[in-house]
Amino acid sequence: MDIAEKTDLSPEWLAARVQKMIEDECEIEPGENLVLYGLDSIAVMTFSSELKQMGIEASFEELAREPTLDNWWALIASRM
């Protein structure tokens, strides 16, 4: 799996990464709960680990609390 560099992170990167996690080609609404698109807790845990490898601390709990692209990007951007 391709782990991005911190400098590569962007809302577009996040949307593409989530698209791979849910294995669906549909357009993801940035404010929509990602669980409705089929995102599961295993994928969230894996994503949390990926972020940690990039030097961004975002716990499973933080990601699972409000699983939307908008909230995730705000969290990631605040930790960069």
Backbone bond lengths (Angstrom), bond angles and torsions (degrees), N, CA, C in turn:
res aa  C-N    CA-C-N  psi(-1)  N-CA   C-N-CA  omega(-1)  CA-C   N-CA-C  phi
1 M - - - 1.451 - - 1.526 108.57 -
2 D 1.294 115.36 141.91 1.453 121.83 -177.43 1.522 110.20 -85.24
3 I 1.322 116.26 111.53 1.458 120.63 176.50 1.527 107.43 -91.25
4 A 1.310 116.66 122.97 1.460 121.26 -178.09 1.520 110.56 -71.95
5 E 1.313 115.90 158.38 1.460 121.16 170.82 1.521 106.98 -82.37
6 K 1.314 115.80 154.65 1.459 120.02 -180.00 1.537 111.45 -54.76
7 T 1.334 116.11 -36.65 1.466 120.32 -178.59 1.526 112.47 -69.38
8 D 1.336 116.95 -18.51 1.470 120.72 -179.29 1.522 112.21 -85.39
9 L 1.313 117.26 -9.09 1.459 120.19 -174.13 1.518 110.84 -70.61
10 S 1.325 114.35 135.06 1.462 121.87 179.65 1.523 107.42 -159.08
11 P 1.316 117.15 166.50 1.476 118.25 175.63 1.532 111.49 -58.13
12 E 1.326 117.07 -33.45 1.465 120.95 179.47 1.529 110.87 -68.27
13 W 1.346 116.05 -40.77 1.462 120.28 176.28 1.530 109.61 -60.52
14 L 1.328 116.07 -45.17 1.463 120.44 -178.92 1.522 110.96 -61.09
15 A 1.324 116.94 -45.64 1.473 120.43 -179.75 1.529 110.62 -61.14
16 A 1.334 116.77 -41.71 1.472 120.56 179.48 1.526 110.71 -66.32
17 R 1.328 116.68 -39.60 1.468 121.04 -179.71 1.532 110.62 -65.78
18 V 1.314 116.68 -43.97 1.470 120.74 178.97 1.525 109.89 -65.23
19 Q 1.325 116.76 -38.43 1.474 121.17 177.97 1.533 109.51 -55.93
20 K 1.342 116.90 -42.18 1.470 120.58 178.06 1.523 111.02 -66.67
21 M 1.341 116.87 -37.68 1.463 120.24 -178.21 1.522 112.19 -65.69
22 I 1.330 116.71 -37.55 1.466 118.80 -177.11 1.525 112.09 -91.17
23 E 1.343 116.21 -6.73 1.459 121.34 177.18 1.517 112.62 51.38
24 D 1.318 115.03 47.63 1.461 120.67 178.98 1.520 107.12 -141.68
25 E 1.311 116.42 144.52 1.464 120.58 -177.98 1.526 112.63 -92.17
26 C 1.320 117.71 3.50 1.459 120.09 -175.78 1.532 111.00 -67.71
27 E 1.314 115.42 157.66 1.458 122.09 175.98 1.531 107.89 -73.26
28 I 1.320 117.00 129.16 1.459 120.74 -179.27 1.522 109.54 -96.97
29 E 1.325 115.72 123.56 1.461 119.98 175.73 1.523 108.69 -73.59
30 P 1.344 118.21 127.53 1.463 120.93 -175.13 1.531 115.19 -58.02
31 G 1.323 118.27 -28.48 1.453 121.08 -178.20 1.517 114.02 -98.80
32 E 1.332 116.63 1.75 1.473 121.54 -175.87 1.527 110.63 -86.95
33 N 1.331 116.04 142.04 1.457 122.02 178.17 1.531 108.89 -62.23
34 L 1.336 116.10 123.59 1.466 121.00 -175.98 1.524 113.07 -68.25
35 V 1.323 117.65 -19.64 1.466 120.83 176.50 1.530 109.78 -62.29
36 L 1.321 116.39 -32.63 1.465 120.78 179.00 1.527 111.72 -65.75
37 Y 1.328 116.55 -20.49 1.466 121.50 177.01 1.526 111.86 -92.27
38 G 1.319 116.43 -0.56 1.461 119.94 177.70 1.517 114.56 102.41
39 L 1.321 117.59 9.12 1.464 120.25 177.79 1.525 108.84 -66.16
40 D 1.337 116.26 133.27 1.460 119.07 179.58 1.527 110.75 -115.82
41 S 1.324 115.44 169.75 1.465 120.77 -174.61 1.525 112.38 -65.14
42 I 1.313 117.75 -31.57 1.472 120.41 178.38 1.525 109.61 -63.20
43 A 1.316 116.38 -43.09 1.472 120.43 178.97 1.525 110.45 -63.64
44 V 1.325 117.44 -38.90 1.466 121.02 179.51 1.531 110.08 -65.39
45 M 1.329 117.20 -42.13 1.471 121.06 177.69 1.523 110.78 -61.83
46 T 1.322 116.18 -44.59 1.463 121.23 179.29 1.528 110.02 -61.43
47 F 1.325 116.56 -43.78 1.458 121.01 -179.39 1.528 110.80 -64.53
48 S 1.307 117.26 -39.96 1.460 121.39 176.99 1.531 110.13 -58.79
49 S 1.337 116.32 -42.35 1.474 121.50 178.14 1.520 111.30 -64.77
50 E 1.326 116.58 -41.29 1.470 120.50 178.33 1.525 110.41 -60.84
51 L 1.326 115.71 -44.88 1.466 119.52 179.63 1.522 110.47 -61.32
52 K 1.329 116.44 -41.49 1.467 121.11 179.93 1.527 110.34 -60.79
53 Q 1.335 116.79 -40.37 1.467 120.99 177.77 1.527 111.34 -62.85
54 M 1.321 117.00 -25.72 1.465 121.96 178.50 1.529 111.59 -89.98
55 G 1.340 116.36 0.89 1.456 119.60 178.85 1.516 114.32 88.48
56 I 1.327 116.41 16.75 1.468 120.55 179.53 1.528 108.36 -113.90
57 E 1.321 115.44 116.30 1.468 120.49 179.59 1.526 108.95 -84.23
58 A 1.308 116.14 109.59 1.465 122.35 175.06 1.520 105.79 -141.68
59 S 1.312 116.55 104.40 1.457 120.45 -174.47 1.525 111.55 -71.70
60 F 1.333 114.06 160.52 1.456 119.79 175.21 1.522 110.17 -54.27
61 E 1.333 116.24 -43.99 1.467 120.49 -178.30 1.526 111.45 -60.53
62 E 1.332 116.16 -43.38 1.471 119.42 179.87 1.528 111.12 -64.00
63 L 1.325 116.27 -43.01 1.461 120.07 -179.62 1.525 111.39 -68.97
64 A 1.333 116.51 -39.97 1.465 120.53 -176.87 1.529 112.72 -73.57
65 R 1.325 116.81 -24.70 1.463 120.76 -177.24 1.533 111.68 -59.98
66 E 1.338 116.24 -46.28 1.468 120.42 -179.25 1.520 108.66 -137.57
67 P 1.335 116.75 79.20 1.461 120.05 -174.47 1.534 113.65 -80.38
68 T 1.326 114.94 77.78 1.466 120.46 172.48 1.525 107.25 -130.34
69 L 1.318 116.85 157.06 1.468 119.85 177.90 1.526 110.30 -59.69
70 D 1.331 116.82 -43.15 1.464 120.14 -179.32 1.522 111.73 -59.06
71 N 1.329 117.29 -48.08 1.468 120.85 -178.90 1.521 111.78 -67.65
72 W 1.326 116.37 -41.34 1.461 118.92 179.21 1.514 110.86 -63.80
73 W 1.328 116.73 -42.23 1.466 118.03 -179.52 1.531 110.58 -65.36
74 A 1.320 117.68 -40.91 1.468 120.55 178.18 1.524 110.00 -59.55
75 L 1.315 116.81 -41.98 1.476 121.72 179.34 1.525 110.68 -64.55
76 I 1.326 116.68 -49.15 1.462 121.49 -179.76 1.535 110.25 -61.07
77 A 1.323 116.47 -48.00 1.468 120.60 -177.60 1.521 111.28 -61.72
78 S 1.318 117.55 -34.43 1.459 120.89 -178.75 1.530 111.76 -72.83
79 R 1.333 117.68 -16.24 1.464 121.03 -176.89 1.530 112.47 -106.54
80 M 1.304 117.36 0.64 1.476 120.76 -177.57 1.513 111.26 -80.66
